[in-house]
Amino acid sequence: MTKAERMEDIKNRYSLTLAERNFTEPGTESYKILSEVAKMILSEISGICLNRCKDVNRYGFRMYGSKYKMIILSDNMTI
């Protein structure tokens, strides 16, 4: 991915995470997990801008049953 594509990917995943978090109650476990995922997604920006390295982890979330889990996405995976 080019730098612009990576930044667009980060923006999309961050927006989706915040949108999903808005449907949960503040203080719940789901809210905390989605907040942590959002922070990790934002940390990818510094990894891309400073390191110029392609080995920056891409974070996302999945829902298993009724619980959210943070996952690391491979380059070909989407949320």
C-alpha positions in Angstrom: 0.0 0.0 0.0 1.1 3.5 -0.6 1.3 6.0 2.2 -1.9 7.7 1.1 -3.7 4.3 0.9 -2.5 3.5 4.4 -3.7 6.8 5.8 -7.1 6.3 4.2 -7.3 2.8 5.6 -6.5 4.1 9.1 -9.1 6.8 8.7 -11.8 4.3 7.7 -10.9 1.8 10.5 -10.8 4.6 13.1 -14.2 6.0 12.0 -15.8 2.5 12.0 -14.4 1.8 15.5 -15.8 5.1 16.9 -19.2 4.5 15.2 -19.4 1.0 16.7 -18.3 2.4 20.1 -21.1 5.0 20.1 -23.6 2.1 20.2 -22.2 0.8 23.5 -22.7 2.2 27.0 -19.7 4.1 28.4 -17.9 2.2 31.1 -18.8 -1.3 29.8 -16.2 -3.8 28.7 -17.1 -3.4 25.0 -16.7 0.4 25.3 -13.2 0.0 26.8 -12.1 -2.5 24.2 -13.3 -0.4 21.3 -11.6 2.7 22.9 -8.3 0.7 23.1 -8.7 -0.4 19.5 -9.2 3.3 18.5 -6.0 4.3 20.4 -4.0 1.5 18.7 -5.3 2.5 15.3 -4.2 6.1 15.9 -0.8 4.9 17.0 -0.3 3.4 13.5 0.0 7.0 12.1 3.2 7.7 13.9 4.5 4.3 12.9 3.9 5.1 9.2 5.1 8.7 9.3 8.2 8.1 11.4 9.5 4.7 10.5 8.7 4.5 6.8 8.5 0.9 7.5 5.9 -1.4 6.1 5.9 -3.6 9.2 3.4 -1.5 11.1 0.6 -3.6 12.7 -2.9 -2.9 11.5 -5.4 -3.1 14.3 -9.1 -3.8 14.1 -11.9 -5.5 16.0 -14.2 -8.5 15.5 -17.3 -9.5 17.4 -17.2 -13.0 18.8 -20.6 -13.9 20.2 -21.5 -10.8 22.2 -17.9 -9.6 22.9 -15.5 -7.5 20.9 -11.9 -8.6 20.5 -9.0 -6.6 19.2 -7.2 -8.3 16.3 -4.2 -7.6 14.2 -5.1 -7.5 10.5 -2.9 -8.8 7.7 -2.4 -6.5 4.7 -5.2 -8.2 2.7 -7.8 -8.2 5.5 -10.5 -5.6 6.0 -12.9 -4.9 8.8 
